[in-house]
Amino acid sequence: MHAHVLRYLEEVVRRGSIRKAAEALHVASSAVNRQILKLEATLGVPLFERRTGGVRLTPAGEILTRHARETLYGFARARASIDDLKGLKTGHVKIVALDSLMVDFLPVALEEFHRLYPGVSFSVIASGPSDVGEEVVSGEADIGLSFALGNMENLRVLTRIPTAMQAIVAVGHPLARRRVVRLVDCAQYPLGLVHDTLPLTPLLEGEFVRAGAEPTALLRSNSIEFLRQAVKAGMCVAFFTRLGFMHEIDKREVVAIPLAETRLNGIPLAVMVPARRPLSVAATAVADHLARRLQILARSGAVPKPRGRRRAS
């Protein structure tokens, strides 16, 4: 890191003299001068005009001084945050998230955080995609995990990954061996649809209309657990991202089949926090942890990348 070099530079600017800067830093004048000369040689321009009794910044020196002060300020803030984190003993963090993230992702991620900071407690509430952002903005929750669709005003997105809605079927279902399916193919079988979940339900139903299909919902429910069991029993085809069925997919109890309809690909899943309300140290640490875990999940391939249109087989 170049923090000490920038600190030397900033001190020379503040004192207007290499000798006075060295005295303030409790180092030899030659050491300060050597660092300044090395910096000038690296940049290929003089940073100071040497004058009798002191120095004055050149235009290049003014630019570097602004950078130095911004860097030192940022480093000081980061160090203070790290010191706060090291001292993190207690705290309570409120999280609101999609029901599908309650099954595998959040329990694992929060267990990891708990091992590091056992004094932090959580309230974790399941909510629909359109409600998550509102609860974060209103202060009902510190952190939201949802699809980044619609109005994101007053929210700050820490990270987002693309996800794809897929057809989820039991391993013995007639569609289970397909590499890709169309909604019109799915419409030939009983469907399990999420009950009035905005904005995903209108998006899915709009795609059915565009495909010229007339879906018949055998089941409608706002419970992913109920639909999970119905899919495993072979009762219906359901439409979710893989995140809600990771355990069942790994155990080969269900199959997630990509959909040909490209509008259902690339739906962004995000970790979001309030844009205008500061978080506690504990909430900030949890939000950063969840953002990292989501990125790791995306890189692992557990969440498929958006795909282009291909022919069904």
N, C-alpha and C positions, 0 to 999 in steps of 0.2 A: 504494500500500500504506500502511497505518496503523502500520507497525512502530515508527516513531520516536515517534509519539504514545503508543502502548502502553508503549514503553520509558520515556518520561517519567513516565507514570502509575505504573508499577511501581517506578521509582526513588523517587518521592515517598512511596509507601507504605513502602518499605524504610527510608527515612531519617526518615520522620515529619515532614518539613519541606520546603517548596518551595525555600527557600534552600540547604539541605544537598544536596538532589537536584541543583540547578543546579550547585553546586560539583563534585559527583561527575561530572556530565555535561559539565562545562567549557563551559557556556552561561550566558547571563544569566538571573537569576531571573524577569525579566519575560517571557522567551520561554517558560519552563516554565509560568508562571502563565497566560499567554495560551492555550497549548494546552489546559490543564486547563479553563479557562473555556469555550473553544470546544467541548470535548467535553461539558461539562455542558449547554451551550445546545443541542447536537444531540440529546442524550438527554432534555432537559427535566426533569432532576432534578439536585440537588447530589450530587457524589461525595465531598466532604470537608466536615467541620465545621471551619471556620477558628477556631483558638484561639491565645491568646497563646503564642508559642514553638513553634507547630507546627500540624499538622492531624491529623484522625482520620477514618477512613473512615465513610461512611454505609452503610446496608444495600445501597443501589444500588451504591455504590463497591466493596463487597465482592464483589458479583456480577461487576462488570466487571473487577475485579482478578484473579479466578479465570480469567476468559476471557483476559485479557491474558497471564497466565503460561502458560496452555496454548498460546496462539497463538505466543508468543515461543519456547517450548520446541519446538513443532512446526516453526517456521521454522528454528531452529538445527539441528534434526535433518535437515531437508530440505537445508539449505545444506551440511551435512557430507557428505550422500550425493552431492550434486552435485559437491562437491570431490573425493570419492573417484572419481566417474565420470570427471571430467576427467583424473584421474591413472591411469585404467585402461589398463594397458599389456599385461598378460598375464593368463591365467586359463584354466581348463578347465571346461567346462560339459557335464554329462551330461543328455541328453534322451531320453525314451522316449515314443513316439507311435504312433498308429494307422498301419498300413501305407499307408492311402489318403492320408495327409498327406505321405508321403515323395516323392510324385511332383511336385507343383507347389508346394504351400504352403510347406513347410519349406525346400526349396532356395532359393526366392526370398527368404523372410524372413531366412534365415541369411546369404545373400549380401549383403543390405542391411546387416546388422549387421557383417559382416566388413569392409565398406568403411569403416565408422566406427572399428572397433577390430580391426585386422588381427592383433593379438597374441593374441587369444582363440581357443582351439581347442575343438572339440566332439566328443563321442561321441554318435551318434544311432542309437538302436536301435528297430526296429519290434516292436510287441507287440500282443496282443489287448486289447480294451476292458477286460476284467475284470482284466487283469494290470498295466495302466499305473499305477493308483493304488497297488497293492501295492508296486511297485518304487520309487515316490516315497517312500512311508512308510518302507520298509526302508532307504532311503539308497542304493539301487542307481542312482537317478537324482535329479537336482536338480529337473527340470521334467517334467511329464507333459501330454500332449495326448490327450484321449480323451473319450468320451461320459460325461457326468456321471450315470451310472445306478448304482443299488445303493448300497453302503456308502461314504459319503464321509467317514467319521470319520477324524480326524487329517490331513485335507487342507484346504488353503485354496484356494478357487477365485478366481483373479484376474479372469477374465471368462468368460462363457458366451454362446453364441449358439444359437438354435434351428436345427436342420437337419431335413431330411425324407428318409426312405428313398424312393428312386424306382426304377422299372423302367428298366434300361439296356439298350438294344437297338441293333443296327446300323441304319444309315440305311435299308437295304433290307428290314428286317424288317416283317412284316405289321402289327405294332402301332405302327410308327414314326410314323404320322400321327395317332394318337389324342391327344387333349388330356388325357385322364385314363384310367387303366385300373384294373380290379379284379384282385385276385389270382386270381379264378376265370378271368379272361380269360388271364392269364399262364400258368396251369396247363395250358392247351391246347397249350403249346409246350415244347420242351426247356428246362430250367432249369440255370443255373450257380449253385450255392449255396456260401457260405463254410463251410468245415469246422469245425463245433463252436466257433463264436465266441460266447462268453458276454458279455453277455446277449442279443445281437442275434439269434442263430440261433433260440433258443427263442421269442423275441418274434415273429419272422417266421413260424416254423412254426405257432405258436399262432394267428396271424391267418389262415393258410391253413385251419386246422381250423374257425375261426369262420366263414369264408366258404363252408364246405362243399366245399372244393377238395382234391384229392389230387395234390400236386405230384410230378412224376417228375424227379429230378435226373439230367440227363445227365452233369453234372460236379460234383464237390465238390473244393474246394481251399482251402488256407490262404494261397494266393498271389494277391494282387490283380493282379499283373502277368500271371499265367497267365489269370485270368478276363477281364482286359482284352482280351487278344489273342483269346480265344475269342469274346467279344462282338463285337469288330470283324470277326471272320470270319463272323459270323452264325450261330454254332453254338448260342447259348443266350440266354435272358433272365437277367440278373443283377440283384441288388438292392443298391444302394449309395446313399450321398449323392452329390451332384454333385462333391464335393471330390476324389474319387478319379479323376474322368474329365474334369476341367476342360479339359485340353489337347485331348482327343478331341472334346469337345462344341464347343469353339471352332472346331476344324478340320472340324466336321460329319461326323466319322467315326462317331459314335454319337449317340443321342438319349436324353435323360433324361425320362421320362414320370411325372408325379405319380400317386401311388396314391390310390384312393378310400378306402382304409382309414385312418381318421384316427388310429388308435393308432400308426401308423408316421410320423406327422408330429410336429414339435416335439421331436425327440430332441435334448437339449442337448449341444453340443460345448464342452468347457471346457479352459482352461489352468489347471493345478493345480500347487501347490507344497506342501511339507510345512508343516503348521500349527505344529508344535512344534520344528522345527529351523531355525536361521537359515541363510540362503543367503549365499554369498560375494557380493562386489560384482559380479563378472562374471555370476554366475547370476541375481542380482536384475535386472540390466540386460537380460539376454537374455529373462527371463520377462516383464518389462514390455513389451519390444519385440514378443514373440510375441502378447501379449494385445492390443496396439494393432493389430497386423496382422490379427488375427482379427476385431476389430470393424470395421476398414476393409473387410475382405472381405464381412462381413455387410451393411454399408451400401451396398456396390457393387451388390448384387443377385445376386452370384455364388452365394450360398446363399439359396434361396427361403425366404420366410417360411412358417410353418405355415399350412395352408389347411384350410378346413372341408370337409365332405363335399359332393360334387357328383355329378351323374349322369354315368356314362361315356357316351362318344359314339363 
